[in-house]
Amino acid sequence: MKKNNSRPWWKDAVIYEVYPRSFKDSDGDGIGDLQGIIEKLDYLNDGTEQSLGIDTIWIGPVFPSPMADFGYDVSNYLDINPLFGDLATFDKLLVEAHKRGIAVVIDYVPNHTSDQHPWFIKSRSNRENPKRDWYIWRDPQEDGSVPNNWGSEFGGSAWEWDEHTKQYYFHQYLKDQPDLNWRNPEVKKAMLEVIRFWMRRGVDGLRMDVVGMIYKHPEMPDQPQNPEAPAGLAPNDLYARQLHVYDQDQEEGYEVARYFRKVVEEFGSKCILAEINYFSLEPWVKYYGLDGSGYHLPLYHGMLELPWDAEVYRQTVESIESMLPPRAWPNYVLGNHDVLRLASRVGDKQARVAAMMLLTLRGTPILYYGDELGMRNGVISVENTQDPWGINIGQDKNRDLCRTPMPWNSEKNSGFSSANPWLPTPADYKKINVEKQREDPLSILNLYRELIWYRKATKALQAGRYQSFAAEEGCFAFIRQDETDTFLIYLNFIEKEHNLVLPENSAKLVLSTYMDRQDIQIGSDYKLRPHEGLLIKLPSNPSF
């Protein structure tokens, strides 16, 4: 499937996250499924430049699950939830994706299981059961209270009382999601075998959920309070009020990254995307491993919360580039299934500039389904909210807003399903859909498509070095350069026109985010319009 060369395939990949419930429903139950993904593979990449050009898809969890947290509460790691299909359908998806040169990455949830998993059912049956120590159980304190002050991300205490065995069990998320005890070697052995099961099946990589949290401090002392916790938090949001000193980034967490990598590399050229559950650069970069033996791509999520400010983005990229250990490869994420939509966070025009930035920076870009259409947050009332985070913590945490069905056309239910979808169809689907945007040469979909295909054909944009470039106020500019080509990417973050001073008297404008000027020669005094991004090829290969 992938070319056999010395450069790992995932370094040149453009990764596209498919949220399976919301991508395409093939059987008319209102919920997306694996067959629906198969039916839309040609949209992602049919081998021609009329398709989007995606070469790697990351598919959210499709394991059997009670769906308390929509698949992140796994009751069986070695099968497919009937909602989405079966193992035969999954195998077909692998075959059809690989035919098109598309690698397949699936979610792997190592921190916790469902409380309906057979392991946990045995664990809570009695204190003497061999599976008891597969989860984290503690006695109450002398006054009968919870073992420590740790909060759950989904609200309230992270401890749930089990009346039958008279102990508390620990859950970093919902009480339906008890945390595994990774200090038990049998747990580690069983979970590594899960990885091997899917590797043997033919997946190309794993996206590992909240791996920075799978090891907790063995004594589990109280967390200190965060003196900078934002005002207005929900009363039950204990988690956001604490500094997370003891529940993540333990030294064993960095060590297990090497075990995970060794296991996947038993099967050849594979890739691990690792979710690190915070936004600070210092702990994030450690997951690469100083010797490059950690995760291939620890996902950096800091840009999901940055203000739309050119200098802030420039400084962030500069910090990432300066902190990476030898042989480490950067990655950039501007949207995913846990945060508000990119276009809703930064604006419609700005989302175009963000697309050019994401697809021209050095590193592997990760896209979220529908961002290539400029999809905005859905409109979902409090009473119709399904996301447990939104229900427990508040509407500002409601992840339903970014998980609405993919709009394929202007027909009923946006072509996503013949039935009423599990979440409401986007209100603007008749304007923002694949069919309509394909026909519009100026659409953001066609901007993504041209950027992706140009990147795939251009070694300087795939593997060339990065260097920032002095830019006008409100702009972020950088150079991508290899032995043959030099490109200048100039991004205007503000509502102001600039006289763009180029380092050459004549250059080629490859693409504008406005999509109305491309493949033309421009001079040194070119006008940069408000909220415009430019991809410029310089005529020579100067040293910067």
Order of alpha helices (4+ residues) and beta strands (2+ residues): beta-alpha-alpha-alpha-beta-alpha-beta-alpha-beta-beta-beta-alpha-beta-alpha-beta-alpha-beta-alpha-beta-alpha-alpha-beta-alpha-alpha-alpha-alpha-beta-beta-beta-beta-beta-beta
